[in-house]
Amino acid sequence: MTAISPATEADATDPVEQPAPACVMSFNVADPSGAGGSAGDVATIAAMGAHALPVITSIVMRDTAEIFDHHAIEAEVIVEQARSVLEDVTIAAWKVGFLGSTEGVSAVAEILADYPDVPLVAYLPNLAFVEEDEQQSYLEAFRDLVLPQTEVLVGSHQTLSDFLLPDWEGERPPSSREIAVAANKHGARYVLVTSVPLPDQFLDNVLASAQGAITGEKFERFETTFVGAGETLSAGLAALLATGVELHAAVGEALAFLDQALDAGFRPGMGNVIPDRFFWALPEEEEGETTQAENAAETEAAATPKNPRHVH
């Protein structure tokens, strides 16, 4: 009988190594509620079949209803987190959320500049929780340093209008194309504008360039206010671009994913509803079967004031 060496035996039983999924580096806050920030990015990117590389830029003090405070991570620490991984892993897309401080914006922008061929999805949240002076300097740095490297800027109609067209004096709100024109002047190629008000209880979500609207999807106003929806949309879009999906198709798929995640959303506390990024993994119910949780949810919904469905 031929003897089998330990090395040969190990080789015979080792599983075949699978190719790595596309990797997306996310610069975002640590959100202890799990609604958004890096927690939301990791869940969304994983649900879309990619691998998340989360870099923490700030720590927010919050629950599922509101943000109380935040503590920015030092720029040097942000850089060290990112560079350590970038020396080891090949990335296919960036996702940028709140970067914590003006110094954080500068540090992240410098990293992005070293990889000009990697698509960047930048999400601009509502920064009402940031003090006014700090917010102003942050937005100026974001506009000057991050937008020139941005493939798609994502944000609500109100947030992007205030950011890009603060002196707008028109009788009507700016259109998605007008927001895209303003973004393009600072280098961003496209905008994905969410929660655009429409008549008949609908909100539009539009991908636009300086030439005009490209694609989008209407959402019906919903009886619940969500937290983490914009993070979900932008992270999902980054993951799809990382896997090679064309922008037009990626936006459609990301919006469809968000819509289903919102429909399956859950309320873990006393605040807002969080999108369920793993709605597709839930077991299917028998026809006509109603769970105790659903009965409770229906009772709660009947007593809840009607609020619009916001993507923010």
Secondary structure, DSSP 4 states (H G I P E B T S, - for coil): -----HHHHHHHHSPPPPPPPPEEEEEEEE-TTSSSHHHHHHHHHHHTT-EEEEEEEEEEEE-SS-EEEEEEPPHHHHHHHHHHHHTT---SEEEE---SSHHHHHHHHHHHHT-TTS-EEEE----TTS-HHHHHHHHHHIIIIIGGG-SEEEEEHHHHHHHH-TT---SSPPPHHHHHHHHHTTT--EEEEEEEEETTTEEEEEEEETTEEEEEEEEE--SS-BSSHHHHHHHHHHHHHHTT--HHHHHHHHHHHHHHHHHT-B--SSSPBBP-TTGGGSPPPPTT---HHHHHHHHHHHTS--------
